Amino acid sequence: MTETRRKLTTIFSADVQDYTRLMGVDEEGTLATLKRYRDLMGGLIVAHSGRVINTWGDGLIAEFPSVVEAVRTAVDVQNELAGLNASRPTDGQMLFRIGINLGDVMVDGDDIYGDGVNIAARLQASAPAGGIVISSTVYDQVRNKVPVGFDFLGQLEVKNVAEGVPSYAVRIGEAATASNMSRPHEAYRQRTQPDVPPLPKEQMLFEPGSRRAYTALAVAAVVVAIINLMTSRDSFWAKWPITVFAFIAALQWARAQNRFDRRTTGLIVIGLGMVVINLLTGGVWAQWPLLAIAILIAIRWLGFGR
């Protein structure tokens, strides 16, 4: 008979949003997708020195000796699953909710029990589809160590915890948009953001990442090149406006994509732009702005540049 003991650990709890509905639509396909997604999640957990404790239905419980690695795992999981879901129809996407808590638990064999586990499960249940919610004990450990943003959600009611648990939503790409938020998240957004109606689509000529924006820039580049050929074949001055158009298109893409950190991607685009300008002008001067950009990216990666 194993002896029950206690320890402090980081609990990672995940389950699938609308799993019952997905099973009702396609049982075999949903089970196959769940296995594939959970295998990916398990591989990332092990890669970050975590341990899968239990799986049941659509849920998963894991633990980590490091709070930082637990949050990094959650971010990696949601980014990887977002990539897999991108090729699926909206109503067929399998979106996981993740909750993370640092707490004292009871250990019995390979299983863990106690309020620490219950709090992680409650945090997971309050997370938006494709999102992550962490307790304040986790936030205190990772706020300057992981390059993501955090939104304070207030006190989360948990059974057997009289004072509630302060919780935070982790901002990763567009995973926690208002359209996917649960009611507590929506209420928080309405308290902290002004009620500004979106622009009508017909007014959004250059919406970041839209085909219309890219097409307009491509057409402008072609027109400039034609004008250059018609007016002066001795010099190709159109390279400068074409470079500007390409740079704008790259920045549009960096702003619109959600698989990577957008500020970091934007800095990389700026660095590549410096290299192109250096090649067009001659000399070797781009190494200095590139060094500055590399330092900014390193600062952001270490968590000081949010």
Secondary structure, DSSP 8 states (H G I E B T S, - for coil): ----EEEEEEEEEEEETTHHHHHHH-HHHHHHHHHHHHHHHHHHHHHTT-EEEEEETTEEEEEES-HHHHHHHHHHHHHHHHHHHTTS-GGG---EEEEEEEEEEEEETTEEESHHHHHHHHHHHHS-TT-EEEEHHHHHHHTTTSS-EEEEEEEEEETTEEEEEEEEEEE-TTTT-GGG--HHHHHHHHHHS-------GGG-TT-TT-HHHHHHHHHHHHHHHHHHHHH-SS--TTHHHHHHHHHHHHHHHHHH--SS-HHHHHHHHHHHHHHHHHHHH-SS-THHHHHHHHHHHHHHHTTS--
